[in-house]
Amino acid sequence: MKYRQLGKSGLKVSEISLGSWQTFGGYVDNGVAAQTLRTAYENGVNFFDTANVYGRGEAEKLVGSVLREFPRDSYVLATKVAGNMGPGPNDVGLSRKHIMEQCHASLKRLGVDYIDVYYCHRFDPTTPLDETLRAFDDLVRQGKILYIGVSKWTAVQIAQGLATVERHNLHPIIVNQPLYHMFERNIESEVIPLGEQHGFGQVVYSPLAQGLLTGKYRSEQDIAQGSRASINQAARSSLHKANLARVEGLAKLADELGHTLAQLALAWTLRSPNISSALIGASRPEQISENVKASGIQLPEETVSRIEAILSTFF
């Protein structure tokens, strides 16, 4: 496993990280999920991601219970705040009240004294950025979180956050967590350049397009019961003829290079130095064992050009 700095911070995270969205806390058997976490750790993954809203806290409980088997200083733990956690008007968003209460709740569910990376999970237009980022800054000063991140913010929203941090001399935003894969490249035009300019890295989620870039789907009807596409509309919508044809071309290229399709897709994702880690999900330990082999793969320019040619082909 190779490691990269998280933005311009001194924190080093594994190029492949493990998330728990749609997998832990309900979607996958807890025993299998626990073994998947252990397998990731044993294969050099040191960066584990969850959120309070995943399974309404159940994912945090599971992740925390397994990671307690390992020394706390040997892994980096991330969770998030903003999503709806109850029926009350203050049970959602990025108000100081919700941030403080949910940080304490996450610490309790995770069973840890501090969270390494705490994300603003989506932008909250109803709360002033000063209030949100001052609350995060206070949590850093209290030692309850170590680093500040944002997720699913636009380039404009991130720029506003950076300006707020600079204006009030707050702890910096060091990471953004956006959607990014071969078929979803919006961050390339503005977000990545902004990260390069201001020193925050990207920890990208769904780098395998929720299974499409693993080759598991070969036709628009090839949706197994219990697969991501069977329960997620976004995953189903990507299973159209053109994308499936591109996947077939990419799979042939991967085979020619001696990689799996997933390894090729992850290596392509990591080709940008501003991307600190590719955040994968896994429902079985063997998926981890194969996908971590993407770390360290350097794609020659010729290969990147061939990938671009496949992706730009209209079917």
N, C-alpha and C positions, 0 to 999 in steps of 0.2 A: 504494500500500500504506500502510495505517495501522499504527502501532506502539503497543503498550501496555507499561506496566511489569509486570515479572514479580513479582507480589505487591507488597509495599511496598519491594522492593529498587530500586536505581537502574537495573537492567538493563532495556533496552527490546527487545521481541521483536515480530516481525511478527504481525498478527492471524491470518494463515494461515501455518502451519508445515508442513514436509514430513517425514514419517516413512518408515521403511524396513521396517516389519514386513510380512511376506508379499509384499514386492515386490522389494527389492534382495537380492542375494546368492543368487540361484537361481531365484526365481519369474519374474522379468523378465530378458530379455536384457541383459547388462551394458552394451552400447552404448546401448540405449534408456534404461536406468536412468540412465546418466551424462548423457545429453541432458536427461532429465527434471529432474535436479538443476540443471543449467545454466539451464534455462528458469525454474525456480523462483527462482534467484538473480537472473536478469535481470529478473524481474517483482517484485522487491522483497522476496522471502522472505529473511529473515536468520536463521531459526531452523530448524535441522536436527537430527532426532532419530534415534537408532539404539540398539542394545543389543548387548552381547557375544554373547548367545545367538541373535541373528538370523543364521541360516546358520552358526552356530558360528564367528563372527568374520568371515565373508565380507562381510556387509553393512558392517561397520565399515571393512574394507579398501577397499571400493568408494567409500563416502561420503568417506573420507579422501583417496583418490586424486583425486577430482574437486574437492573443496573446496580442495586445495592449489593449484589454478589461481587462487584469489582471495586477496586480502590476509587474513591471519589475523584482524585486528581488525575485519573487515567482516561477520563472521557469528558466530552463537552456536551452539555445538555441544553436544549432549546425548547421553549414553549411560548405560547402566545396569549394575547388578551384582546378583546373587542367584541367577540361573538356573544350571542344571546345565551345567558346562563340561568335564566329564570323568568317569572311572569311580571316582575316589577319594572317600573320605568327606568330604574338605575341598574338593571341587570344586564345591560348591553352598552357598548360604546367605549369611548376613550376618555371619560371623565376621570378626574382624580379619584373620586370615590370608587368607581368600578375598578380602576387599575389597582389601587391599593388592596381592595378586598380580594380581587381575583389573584393577585400575586401571592398573598398569604394562603389562599385556598390551594393554589397550585403547589406551593412549597409543601404543604401538608400532604396532598395527594401523592406527590413525587417522593416524599420522605427525605428531602434534602434541606440543607441550610441555605443554599443559594442556587440561583439559576444562572447558567453561563451566558446565554443569549435570550433576551426577552423581546419578543416582536409585538409591534402594533399590528394586529391582524386585521387588515383593511383600514381605510381612511375613515375618519369620523367627521363629517362636515358640520355636525351640531356642537362640537366642542372646540374651543380655541386651541390652536397648536401650542401656544404658550403653556396652557394648563396641562396638556398631555405630556409634553416633553419635560416640563419641570417635575412632574410626578415621576417620570422615568429617571430623571437625574437624581431625585431624592432617593429612589430605590438603589441606585448605584452607590450613593454616598452612605447609605445604611448597610451596604454589603449584601443586600438581598438579591441583586442581579449584578452581573459584571459588565455586560455589553448590551448595547441598544440596537435593535433592528426594526425594520418595517417590512410589511408584506402586502403585495397587491396594490401598492401605491403607484400612481402615474408619475412620469418624469416631473411634471409640474408640481405635484404634491410633494415629491421628494425634495425638490428644489426649495419649496416653501419651508419644509422641515429643516433643511440644512441652514437656511437663512435664520430661522428661529434659534437654532443651536448657536450659531455664530453671534447673533445679537445679544444673547443672554449668557454667553460663555458656558454652555451646558456640555455635558459629556457627549461625545460625537455619536452619530449614527454610523455604524461600521458595516452594516450588511442589509441587503434587500433580498427578499424571497419572492421572485416572480415565476410565472409559468414560462417555460422555454423548452422547445424541442424542435426537431427538424421541420415540423409542419406548423409551428407557432413561433415566429421570430420577431415579434413586435419590439422586444427590448433592444434589438441591435441598433436601431436608429437613434434613440435618445437615452435610454436608461444606462446601457453599458458605457457610452461615452461620458455620461454624468458620473458614473462610478469611478471611471479612470481619472477624471478630473478632480474629484473630491475625496477619493480614498475609501469608498465603501465597495465591498465585494458583492457578488451575486451568489446566492445559494438557490439554485433553480429546482423547481418541483416539476413532476411529471416529465422527466427527460425522455422517458420511453413511451410518451403519448398514451399513458394508461394501458399499456400492453400492445398497442398497435406496432410499435417498433421492436417487439420481441419476435414477431412472426407468428404469433399464436392465432391471429385472425387471417384466414386465407380467402374469405368471401364475405359478402354482406350478410349472409345467413349463418355464418360460422361463429355463433355466439353461444358458448357453453353456459349452462346453468351455473350461477355462482361466480362467473367471470366479471371483471370490471365493467365490460360493456353491457352485461345483463342488468346491472343496477345503476348505471350512470349514463345519463342522456348525452353528455359531452363526449364520452368515449364512443357511444353508438353513432353519433353524428359524424365522426371522423372515418367511419368504415364505409367509405364510398369507393366506387370503381377506380377513380384516379389515384387515390392514396394507396389502395391495395396494389395497384400496378407498380407504383413507386417502391413500395415495400418489397415487392418481388425482385425489382432491380437492385435494391440495396442489399437484400439477402444474398444475391448472387455475388455481389462485390465483396461482402463480408466473408463468404465462403472462400473466395479466391485469395483473400488476404490471411486466411486462417483464423478468423475471429467469428464469434456468433454475431447475429444482427444486433442484439442488445449491446454487446461490447463495442461494436462499431458506432452505434448511436451515442453511447456515453462518451466515447473518445472524441467524437465530433463535438459534443456539447462542451467538453473540457478544453477545446482547442484555444479558447480565449483566456488569457491570463487573468482577466477581471472576474471570471467565474471561479469562485473559491471551492465549490463543491456541487456535485450533482446528487440531488436528494431522491432516492429511489424508495419505492414501496416493495414489499415482498410478502407473499402468503405462505412461502415454503423455504426452509433453510437452504435447499439446493440452488434456489434462485440467487441468493446472496453469494454463494460460493462461486458461481459462474460470473455474475455481474461485477464483482470486485476486481476481476482480472482486467477490466477496462482501465484501471488506474495505471498510469505510466505509459500507455500506448500513445505514441507520437505519430500523427497522421501526416505523411508527406503532402506537399502542396498539390502534387498530381492526384493523390487520392481525394483530397478535399475538392478539387476541381471536378473529378468524376462524380462525387456525391452531388455537387451543385447541378451538374448536368442532368442527373436522374431526377432531382427534386424540381427542376424547372421544366421538365418534359410534360407536355399536355397530352392526356390520353382521351 
